[in-house]
Every structure is written in C-alpha cells, then in structure tokens.
Amino acid sequence: MRRSRPALRAHPAGRAPRPAPRPAPHPLLRTRPALRALHAEWTKLRTLPSSWLLLAATVALTFAVGTAAVSSVSTRECASAAACHEDTVKLALTGVWLGQATVLVLGALSMGAEYGTGTVRTTLTAIPRRATVLASKAAVLAAATGIAAGTAIVASLATARWILPGNGFTPEGGYPLLSLTDTPTLRAALGSTLCLILIALMGLGLAVLLRDSAAAITTGLGVLYVVPLMSDLLGSPTWKDRLERWAPIPAGLAIRATKDLARLPIAPWPGLGVLAAYALGVLLVGGAIFTRRDA
C-alpha cells in the first residue's frame, strides 16, 4: 500500500516566514582568516623534518663555533691581559657567522619547497589573499628562527662566561664576566638574534622572488659569504670600506661588537639597519610580484 504524504501546511499569512536576522560577527572573528593562515603555516613548518633539522643545526653550529672561538684564545699570547684588547662578547658570538647559513636555507625552503612540489596552488586555493599567506609565513618563520637563535646566543654567552676566566680574561685583567645585564652585551645578543631573523626573511624573499629553492639558496649564500670575501680581496681601501659599510652581512654583523666602536666602518645599530633594508626590501619586492603573477 502506498502511504499518503502529509499535506504541507500553508503559512497563515500565505507567505514563508522570514529568517531571523543574524547577529553581527564579533570583531575578533574578522581576524579568523589571518589566524587560519598562521595555523596553516605553523603546521607546514613543524611537519617538515627539514625545518627541525635546520633549527637544531642553527643552535648547534652557532653554539659550537662560538665555544671553539672562545676556547682557542688566551691572554698568554699577549704581554698582559689588557694588551689583548679582545672583544669577548663578539668572540662568543662568532658562531652567528655560520648560523646565518642554516637560517637562510630554512627561509628559502619555507617557500621554495611549495613551488617545487606544486602545493603553493593548494595554499592559494585555501587562502586566496596572497599578502595574508606571505605575512603569515614570514611571522611563523621569524618566531621559529628567533627562538632557535636566542637559545644559541644565550648558551654561547653563558659558556663563554665560564670558559674565559680560565683563559686569563678575568675582571682583574679588565674583562668583566659576560652578563646580559650589561647594556652592550644585551645589545649584541638581541641584535644578533635580529640579524639571524632578518637573514631568514631574506631567504624567504629570495624564494618568493625566484620561485626556486636552489636558486634562492645559491644567491643567498653568495650574499652571505662571497660579498664579504670580496671586501677582503679588494686592494682598494676605499672600496673595502664601502663594502663593509653598505653590504648587508658585514654591516649587519657589526651588531656583535662591544669595544672600539669608533673604529668600525659602521656603528652597530645602523649596520643592522642596512641588513634590515636589504632583507625587508627583497621580501617586499618578492611579495609585490607574488601578488601579481600566477602561482
């Protein structure tokens, strides 16, 4: 037997009821796309084994090179401890010179890997606003790099504080124990952390601009190491001074110095500003092109 369907009840007024008006969204919910983008970029970063390896390498290399540099210097080679004129803070932060390579690779792979696998199309389908994608990627990269760099730098300074007195660098000889309560030491530590963050962002910008991990890494390593080497090879003191003043890495690494600042080609904070101009400039140019071209 066929069951009869219940008759549809007509609305008393002959019209369908109007849906109740939806309440206006809370202002915090307007930032939800940005929060989703941040969560997505953090998920990508933490699920890639290469990210953890590079972050661990940043800590290990920065700490190991700084500790080796501190251990290899002694006041026995000088007429007196004061005659050594050693910048012990800069010496302890020698590892930043090598740690910059790993953070550059981390920044380049954070975007270059998506171009290599084609997943950048999936990313842009889920989050069409490309500026949001790039800003979220940069924020996550800067946070991860900052934690790794800060850990390595604090560990390097703490180890140097323990090793240096045994090598003759004592308070009696004019070398106070390294401490973050000392303003120049704190400036060098914070500035070195910012230096590594900016280099990671430079790697990201190069990957966005070139759309290839290998090209971004090769170009970035050339900037990090070939340009400073050229300043040492140039026979002209004028051009050497110009490169050390305006090239991103020699200028940026001046932030580690705490002694004889008047003899530096560029002061610590202006030097870091030069590096920031290069890194953020590359990132902004890459971002402008990223928002206008196909994935």
C-alpha positions as CSV (number, residue, x, y, z in Angstrom):
1,M,0.0,0.0,0.0
2,R,1.2,3.4,-0.8
3,R,1.4,5.8,2.1
4,S,0.0,9.1,1.6
5,R,2.3,12.0,2.2
6,P,1.3,14.6,4.8
7,A,-0.1,17.7,3.3
8,L,2.1,20.8,3.5
9,R,0.8,23.3,5.9
10,A,0.4,26.8,4.5
11,H,1.6,29.7,6.5
12,P,-1.3,31.6,8.0
13,A,-0.4,34.7,6.1
14,G,0.2,32.9,2.9
15,R,4.0,33.7,2.9
16,A,7.0,31.8,4.1
17,P,8.4,33.1,7.4
18,R,11.4,35.4,7.2
19,P,14.6,34.1,8.7
20,A,15.7,35.8,11.9
21,P,18.4,38.3,11.3
22,R,21.9,37.0,12.1
23,P,23.8,38.9,14.8
24,A,26.8,40.9,13.6
25,P,30.1,38.9,13.9
26,H,32.3,39.6,16.8
27,P,35.3,41.9,15.8
28,L,37.7,39.1,16.8
29,L,36.1,36.8,14.2
30,R,37.2,39.2,11.4
31,T,40.8,38.1,12.1
32,R,39.9,34.4,11.7
33,P,41.3,34.2,8.1
34,A,44.6,35.5,9.4
35,L,44.6,33.1,12.3
36,R,43.8,30.2,10.0
37,A,46.7,31.3,7.8
38,L,49.1,31.4,10.7
39,H,47.9,28.0,11.9
40,A,48.4,26.6,8.4
41,E,51.9,27.9,8.1
42,W,52.9,26.7,11.6
43,T,51.5,23.2,10.6
44,K,53.6,23.2,7.5
45,L,56.8,24.3,9.3
46,R,56.5,21.8,12.2
47,T,55.6,18.8,10.0
48,L,58.6,19.2,7.7
49,P,61.6,17.2,9.1
50,S,64.0,19.6,7.4
51,S,62.7,22.5,9.5
52,W,63.6,20.9,12.8
53,L,66.9,19.7,11.4
54,L,67.8,23.3,10.3
55,L,66.7,24.8,13.5
56,A,68.7,22.3,15.5
57,A,71.7,22.9,13.2
58,T,71.3,26.7,13.8
59,V,71.6,26.1,17.6
60,A,74.4,23.5,17.4
61,L,76.6,25.4,14.9
62,T,76.2,28.8,16.4
63,F,77.0,27.4,19.9
64,A,79.8,25.1,18.7
65,V,81.7,27.7,16.7
66,G,81.3,30.3,19.4
67,T,82.6,27.9,22.1
68,A,85.5,26.9,19.9
69,A,86.5,30.5,19.3
70,V,86.3,31.3,23.0
71,S,88.4,28.2,23.9
72,S,91.1,29.0,21.3
73,V,92.0,32.5,22.6
74,S,94.2,33.1,25.7
75,T,95.9,36.0,27.3
76,R,99.1,34.0,27.3
77,E,99.7,35.2,23.8
78,C,99.8,38.9,24.9
79,A,102.1,40.9,27.1
80,S,99.3,41.3,29.5
81,A,95.6,40.6,29.7
82,A,94.7,44.3,29.0
83,A,97.1,44.3,26.0
84,C,95.0,41.7,24.2
85,H,92.2,44.2,23.5
86,E,89.9,41.3,22.9
87,D,86.1,41.9,22.4
88,T,85.0,38.8,24.4
89,V,81.3,39.3,23.5
90,K,82.0,39.4,19.8
91,L,84.3,36.4,20.2
92,A,81.5,34.4,22.0
93,L,79.1,35.3,19.1
94,T,81.4,34.1,16.4
95,G,79.0,31.3,15.6
96,V,76.5,33.7,14.2
97,W,78.7,33.8,11.1
98,L,77.9,30.2,10.4
99,G,74.4,30.0,11.9
100,Q,73.3,32.5,9.3
101,A,73.7,29.9,6.5
102,T,71.2,27.5,8.1
103,V,68.5,30.1,8.8
104,L,68.9,31.3,5.2
105,V,68.2,27.8,3.9
106,L,65.3,27.5,6.3
107,G,63.8,30.7,4.9
108,A,64.3,29.6,1.3
109,L,62.8,26.2,1.8
110,S,59.7,27.5,3.7
111,M,58.5,28.9,0.3
112,G,60.7,27.2,-2.3
113,A,59.5,23.7,-1.2
114,E,55.9,24.7,-2.0
115,Y,56.9,25.8,-5.5
116,G,58.9,22.6,-6.0
117,T,56.0,20.3,-5.1
118,G,53.2,22.5,-6.5
119,T,51.5,22.7,-3.2
120,V,51.5,26.5,-3.5
121,R,48.4,26.2,-5.6
122,T,46.6,24.4,-2.8
123,T,47.7,27.0,-0.4
124,L,46.4,29.8,-2.6
125,T,43.1,28.0,-3.1
126,A,42.6,27.7,0.6
127,I,43.7,31.3,1.3
128,P,43.3,33.4,-1.8
129,R,44.7,36.5,-0.3
130,R,48.4,36.2,-1.1
131,A,49.5,39.0,1.1
132,T,48.0,37.1,4.1
133,V,49.8,33.9,3.0
134,L,53.2,35.7,2.8
135,A,52.7,37.7,6.0
136,S,51.8,34.5,7.9
137,K,54.7,32.6,6.5
138,A,57.1,35.4,7.5
139,A,55.6,35.7,11.0
140,V,56.0,31.9,11.7
141,L,59.5,31.8,10.2
142,A,60.6,34.8,12.3
143,A,59.2,33.3,15.5
144,A,60.8,29.9,14.9
145,T,64.2,31.5,13.9
146,G,64.1,33.9,16.9
147,I,63.6,31.1,19.4
148,A,66.5,29.0,17.9
149,A,68.8,32.0,17.5
150,G,68.1,33.3,21.0
151,T,68.7,29.8,22.5
152,A,72.0,29.5,20.7
153,I,73.2,33.0,21.6
154,V,72.3,32.8,25.3
155,A,74.0,29.4,25.5
156,S,77.1,30.8,23.8
157,L,77.4,33.7,26.2
158,A,76.8,31.5,29.2
159,T,79.5,29.1,28.1
160,A,81.9,31.9,27.4
161,R,81.3,33.3,30.8
162,W,82.5,30.0,32.2
163,I,85.5,29.5,29.9
164,L,87.0,32.9,29.5
165,P,88.3,33.4,33.1
166,G,90.2,30.2,32.8
167,N,92.0,31.6,29.7
168,G,93.1,34.7,31.6
169,F,90.1,37.1,30.7
170,T,89.3,37.9,34.3
171,P,87.7,41.0,35.9
172,E,91.1,41.9,37.4
173,G,92.5,42.0,33.8
174,G,89.9,44.3,32.6
175,Y,87.4,41.7,31.3
176,P,84.2,41.7,33.3
177,L,82.2,38.4,33.3
178,L,79.7,38.3,30.4
179,S,76.2,39.1,31.6
180,L,73.0,40.2,29.8
181,T,72.6,42.8,32.5
182,D,75.5,44.7,30.8
183,T,74.0,47.0,28.2
184,P,76.5,46.4,25.3
185,T,76.3,42.6,25.9
186,L,72.5,42.7,25.8
187,R,72.5,44.9,22.7
188,A,74.9,42.4,21.0
189,A,72.7,39.4,22.0
190,L,69.4,41.0,20.9
191,G,70.9,42.4,17.7
192,S,72.5,39.1,16.8
193,T,69.1,37.4,17.2
194,L,67.5,40.0,15.0
195,C,70.3,39.6,12.5
196,L,69.5,35.9,12.1
197,I,65.8,36.6,11.8
198,L,66.4,39.1,9.1
199,I,68.6,36.7,7.2
200,A,65.9,34.0,7.4
201,L,63.4,36.6,6.0
202,M,65.9,37.4,3.2
203,G,65.9,33.7,2.3
204,L,62.1,33.7,2.2
205,G,62.1,36.8,0.0
206,L,64.6,35.3,-2.4
207,A,62.5,32.1,-2.7
208,V,59.3,34.1,-3.4
209,L,61.2,36.2,-6.0
210,L,63.0,33.4,-7.8
211,R,60.4,30.6,-7.2
212,D,63.1,28.0,-6.8
213,S,64.9,26.7,-3.6
214,A,68.2,26.1,-5.2
215,A,68.4,29.5,-6.9
216,A,67.4,31.2,-3.7
217,I,69.9,29.3,-1.5
218,T,72.7,29.9,-4.0
219,T,72.0,33.6,-4.3
220,G,71.7,34.0,-0.6
221,L,74.9,32.2,0.2
222,G,76.7,34.3,-2.3
223,V,75.4,37.4,-0.5
224,L,76.4,36.0,2.9
225,Y,79.9,34.8,2.1
226,V,81.1,35.9,-1.3
227,V,80.5,39.6,-0.9
228,P,82.4,39.8,2.5
229,L,85.2,37.8,0.9
230,M,85.4,40.3,-1.9
231,S,85.9,43.1,0.6
232,D,89.0,41.2,1.9
233,L,90.4,40.6,-1.6
234,L,90.0,44.2,-2.8
235,G,93.2,46.1,-2.9
236,S,91.5,49.4,-2.6
237,P,90.9,50.5,1.0
238,T,88.1,52.9,-0.2
239,W,86.1,50.1,-1.9
240,K,86.8,47.8,1.1
241,D,85.4,50.4,3.4
242,R,82.3,50.9,1.2
243,L,81.6,47.2,1.1
244,E,81.9,46.8,4.8
245,R,79.7,49.8,5.3
246,W,76.9,49.0,2.8
247,A,77.0,45.3,2.1
248,P,74.3,43.6,4.2
249,I,76.3,41.0,6.1
250,P,79.5,42.9,7.1
251,A,77.2,45.8,8.1
252,G,74.7,43.6,10.0
253,L,77.4,41.6,11.9
254,A,78.7,44.9,13.3
255,I,75.9,44.5,15.9
256,R,78.1,41.9,17.8
257,A,80.9,44.4,18.6
258,T,81.1,46.0,22.1
259,K,84.6,47.5,22.0
260,D,86.4,50.1,19.9
261,L,83.1,51.0,18.2
262,A,84.7,54.2,16.8
263,R,87.0,52.1,14.6
264,L,84.1,50.2,13.0
265,P,83.2,51.1,9.4
266,I,79.6,51.4,10.5
267,A,78.1,51.6,14.0
268,P,76.2,48.5,15.3
269,W,72.6,49.7,15.1
270,P,73.0,51.5,11.7
271,G,74.7,48.3,10.4
272,L,71.8,46.2,11.4
273,G,69.5,48.8,9.7
274,V,71.4,48.2,6.5
275,L,70.8,44.5,6.7
276,A,67.1,45.1,7.5
277,A,66.8,47.3,4.5
278,Y,68.2,44.6,2.2
279,A,66.1,41.7,3.8
280,L,62.8,43.6,4.0
281,G,63.4,45.1,0.6
282,V,63.8,41.7,-1.0
283,L,60.8,40.4,0.8
284,L,58.6,43.4,-0.2
285,V,59.7,43.2,-3.8
286,G,59.1,39.5,-3.9
287,G,55.7,40.0,-2.2
288,A,54.6,42.6,-4.7
289,I,55.5,40.2,-7.6
290,F,53.9,37.3,-5.8
291,T,50.5,39.1,-5.6
292,R,50.5,39.8,-9.3
293,R,51.7,36.7,-11.1
294,D,50.4,33.2,-11.4
295,A,51.4,30.5,-9.0
